[in-house]
Amino acid sequence: MMNKSDKPFKYVFSETSIESFKKKPEDNLTFSALVNLVQTINYQIKYLNNESVVISKYTKDGKLIHTEKIELPVSEHTDFEALLVKFEQTKPPKPTKENEVVSEGINKKSKKDKPKFQQLSIQSVTMIGFTVLTVCVLGTGFTINHSINQANKQQTKLSQELLLSQLETSEKYDKVAQKMKEFDYPKKDIVNMYLENGQFVNALKADKKAITNVLDKIDTMNNKEQQKALNELKKANITSKKESISLDLRLALLNKDIDFLKKNIKSVDSQALSDRIVKLFIDEKEYASANEQLKFFANKALDKQAKQAEHDDKKQALTNRVNELKKAISDTQKQLDGKNTQLSDLHKQLDDLNKNDKSPDKGKHVDDKNKEIDNANKDKNKISDILKDQQGKEKEAQKAVDDFK
């Protein structure tokens, strides 16, 4: 059976600049849904000021039941439950006295018009009905009490959630944890509360076995936040030696400390962490280390990616070698062309000496020029040998590229 608090009523939100209310200014909500809505809005705008909303409750036929202006955000000292509970406890307006008198007059007239035997029959039926009702009430007493208890539990749970929400909004997380213990919340719920608010040290203090959940949560954050959280955990010195290595591995990953990661491949403790390390190894072209890591935590997609990356790098290295040799050949050819030009000039100079030199030292001048020509020829031969060697290597390198699969 549905409790009164679970029956939907029409709520109208007005005099507000809060988008969540403006988008849907009228809605049919249960009281619990209204509380959840206000809680959510209160949490979302906890860092803003001067926000408020006027909430009006109506019956299905449009009768106003209650209107309340709620200032948001609601502080931890505000009686949040009492403020909202008015909406549940306030009843629709009762019929006017005039209506009651008219109704009473009609009933009296009806009674006067009925014969005596009929009135007696009605009295008899009333007595019988009362007797049956008494039996029904006695018979269903347990069910009614059960429903009342359930309603009370629901109200208590709601009160607890409101209090916890207010404390969490005020960032009093240790107080939230204390109250959750008093309210018999499971330990995992307390840990999750700390994790959702980035309180990783407190989460481990609440349950040292929660290290996996803590690290999984940290892994979802950006690099800067991860480093901060991991360093806080190390500073707190509350992890075991094995767990401490898990922290160090994650820090090494963030800092791209390849040497540390290579040395501690066997210490990686999860698939997610292994995958991140393999990706870093691939990026850094540490394919042997990537393959070694994949032996402990297999990942077909990353294995394929590593093999393809290594294949592409090898082919690229071969192609780069061909391009390097081509450039070297081009440079050597320029040297050889330069040396041929030099030799051509020297021969012209020698011819000029033989034809035009009339000095007594002509013989010496001719000998010197011939020596220059000899040296230039030696240089040319060396350059030619180098060029031939480079051309041979370039052909081999190109063949290696062509043969590579």
Order of alpha helices (4+ residues) and beta strands (2+ residues): beta-alpha-beta-alpha-beta-beta-alpha-alpha-alpha-alpha-alpha-alpha-alpha-alpha-alpha-alpha-alpha-alpha-alpha-alpha-alpha
